[in-house]
């Protein structure tokens, strides 16, 4: 980096307009340039204030519009609006491409930069220009931000089957799931339909803890491969509450990152059939590195693979049984994928077979 420091020194000593030199902006510009050269939408730099915002949504609440987003084909895509949050109420849907935020194009922004622009104090408004999935035109939608309280696990009985939805993986997800599984057991239900559709991922440690509820101690959940080619296996811990109960996992094209880890682990270990459509394809592990001034570097440090060694980055996970839910079916409140999962689980019970695909 000798040339970088040489340029820094020449600007400091020789640039014609001394008053125009802002060391902070120069430093951030240099950082941004280095990260842009990586062409990795999941690697980004956050200043101190924005780092605080980034950490907040992992604690179960934050202020914003209430939507999980990701990058796909260099576009900012809504993976899932949070139920009953301002984004969903304003008409934001899974699969929407966000083209502009307050008139500024999102093209060229990293994922974290785009998220920070969409976030903001409750009661303030943000204008988004979006293109709904499958449509050619665009729409401008103004959303008033709010405090978003997020529970990551929801469930309800479907006859003798437990329908469990995990919306994302926050610091409380495994604890929430243990409570739900306790209720499932107490009610004597006979199988689980685990819905990971529109789940954007989250904390990897929580993904492993959730997988441990369904796998046996020592089963591999995923392998992490670093830039030296070194492989580290992450394994399920003891104490799972649902290691024998018949299980089907539901996924779709908006199931990303941690939800792909979980679905891949349960399928590769012969624990569950995976049903739905091909997943998003984010197979990277990202680490937050705190920096001296309170800012953070959010850096891709490794790629993960399923227990059988399958890569997910850019490829996605192909389900055992593909079922596409049509837009008109969704509008009518129909869910053929869930119906198929429930039928499958009940048939496994009838013949006494395991649920693995």
Secondary structure, DSSP 8 states (H G I E B T S, - for coil): -HHHHHHHHHHHHH-S-GGG--HHHHHHHHHHHHHHHHT-TT-EEE-HHHHHHHHHGGGTEEEES-EEEEEETTEEEEEEE-TTSHHHHHT--TT-EEEEETTEE-TT--HHHHHHHH---TT-EEEEEEE-TT-SS-EEEEEE-EEEE---EEEEEETTEEEEEE--B-TTHHHHHHHHHHHHHHTT--EEEEE-TT---B-HHHHHHHHTTTS-TT-EEEEEEETT--EEEEE--S--S-SSSEEEEEE-TT--THHHHHHHHHHHTTS-EEEES------EEEEEEE-TTS-EEEEEEEEEE-TT--B-TTT----SEE----HHHHHTT--HHHHHHHHHHHHHHHHT-----
